């Protein structure tokens, strides 16, 4: 899977998303301008020591992203969509794009992706969820649909074994 952040503004969100990407084997794509320096302490602190393991690509703009990822199937995460994120089928190499925290994905871009624009349902007039939470919600649905391919599905206790519970 691939997560795309268009012009992210808050370094801690990007750091947390980077950590989620490392934990899931997901590539993170950042589209400039960024609201912070990529070496910002807040990004690295939120990503902790996982940032060095992140599969990361940075692009100057959306056009460069499209040029370097030809044929990419991109799902646009937006509160403006009519379809829920659970009502689509994600492939293992698809992209899920999120806009900047203050404004989301520009409508000019959304209009190019009406069939793959999706939303996380919310009650009432809530403007949006935290970006890191939104990425986790949608990414894990996409991973679930792909049977969590390549991911560790068995937990291990430290002092006991699960067999003791039987």
C-alpha positions in Angstrom: 0.0 0.0 0.0 0.9 3.6 -0.4 0.0 6.7 1.7 0.2 10.1 0.1 0.2 13.3 2.1 -0.5 16.4 0.0 1.2 19.5 1.6 1.1 18.2 5.2 1.4 21.0 7.8 2.0 19.4 11.2 5.2 17.6 11.8 3.9 15.4 14.6 1.1 14.1 12.3 3.6 13.2 9.6 5.9 11.5 12.1 3.1 9.4 13.5 1.9 8.5 10.0 5.5 7.5 9.1 5.6 5.2 12.1 2.3 3.6 11.0 3.8 3.1 7.5 6.9 1.4 8.9 4.7 -0.9 11.0 2.6 -1.9 8.0 5.2 -2.0 5.2 3.6 0.9 3.5 5.4 3.5 1.5 4.9 7.2 2.4 4.8 9.8 -0.3 5.0 13.5 0.7 4.0 16.2 -1.8 5.5 19.7 -1.2 5.3 22.3 0.0 5.6 20.8 3.5 4.7 22.9 6.6 8.0 21.9 8.2 11.5 20.7 7.5 11.6 16.9 6.9 14.5 16.8 9.4 12.4 18.6 12.0 12.8 17.2 15.5 9.0 17.0 15.9 8.7 14.7 12.9 11.5 12.4 14.1 10.2 12.4 17.7 6.7 11.4 16.6 8.2 8.7 14.3 10.6 7.8 17.0 13.5 5.6 16.0 11.4 4.1 13.1 11.9 7.1 10.8 15.2 5.6 9.5 13.3 2.5 8.3 10.6 4.5 6.4 10.2 3.9 2.7 9.8 7.6 1.8 9.4 9.6 -1.4 9.1 13.4 -1.6 7.8 15.3 -4.6 7.8 19.0 -5.6 4.1 19.0 -6.5 1.2 16.8 -7.4 2.1 16.8 -11.1 5.6 15.3 -10.3 3.9 12.7 -8.1 1.7 11.7 -11.0 4.6 11.6 -13.4 6.7 9.4 -11.1 3.8 7.0 -10.3 2.1 6.5 -13.7 -1.1 4.5 -13.7 -1.4 4.8 -9.9 -4.9 4.0 -8.6 -5.5 6.8 -6.1 -8.2 7.0 -3.5 -8.9 10.5 -2.3 -9.7 10.8 1.4 -12.0 13.7 1.8 -14.9 14.8 4.0 -16.5 16.0 0.7 -17.0 12.5 -0.8 -20.3 10.8 -1.0 -18.9 7.2 -0.7 -17.6 5.6 2.5 -14.0 4.3 2.6 -15.4 0.8 3.3 -17.5 0.7 0.1 -14.5 0.3 -2.3 -12.0 -2.5 -3.0 -8.4 -1.6 -2.4 -5.6 -3.4 -4.2 -2.3 -4.2 -2.6 -0.5 -1.4 -4.5 -3.1 1.3 -4.4 -2.6 4.8 -3.1 -4.6 6.6 -0.5 -4.1 10.4 -0.5 -4.9 12.9 2.2 -4.8 16.6 2.0 -3.2 19.2 4.3 -4.7 19.5 7.8 -6.2 23.0 7.4 -7.9 22.5 4.0 -7.9 18.9 2.7 -7.4 18.0 -0.9 -8.2 20.9 -3.3 -11.6 20.5 -5.1 -9.9 20.9 -8.4 -8.0 17.6 -7.8 -11.0 15.9 -6.3 -13.1 16.5 -9.4 -10.6 14.4 -11.4 -11.3 11.4 -9.1 -15.0 11.2 -8.5 -15.1 7.4 -8.4 -12.2 7.0 -6.0 -13.1 9.9 -3.6 -14.0 8.4 -0.2 -14.9 9.5 3.3 -14.8 8.4 6.8 -18.4 8.8 8.1 -18.9 11.1 11.1 -21.8 12.4 13.1 -23.1 16.0 12.8 -21.0 18.9 11.8 -17.6 17.6 12.8 -15.2 19.1 10.4 -12.6 16.2 10.3 -10.7 13.7 12.3 -7.0 14.0 13.2 -4.9 13.2 10.1 -2.9 10.4 11.7 -6.1 8.8 12.9 -7.7 9.1 9.5 -4.7 7.5 7.8 -4.7 4.6 10.3 -8.5 4.0 9.9 -8.3 3.8 6.1 -5.0 2.1 5.8 -6.0 -0.8 8.1 -9.2 -1.3 6.1 -7.2 -1.5 2.9 -4.8 -3.9 4.6 -7.7 -6.0 6.0 -9.2 -6.3 2.5 -5.8 -7.7 1.3 -5.7 -10.2 4.2 -2.9 -8.3 6.0 -0.5 -9.8 3.4 3.0 -10.1 4.8 2.1 -8.9 8.3 2.7 -10.7 11.6 -0.7 -12.1 12.7 0.5 -13.8 15.9 1.2 -12.0 19.1 3.6 -13.4 21.7 3.4 -13.0 25.5 6.6 -12.1 27.3 6.4 -14.3 30.4 3.7 -16.8 29.5 2.3 -18.7 26.5 -1.2 -18.6 25.0 -1.4 -22.3 25.6 -1.6 -21.7 29.3 -5.0 -20.1 28.8 -6.5 -23.3 27.5 
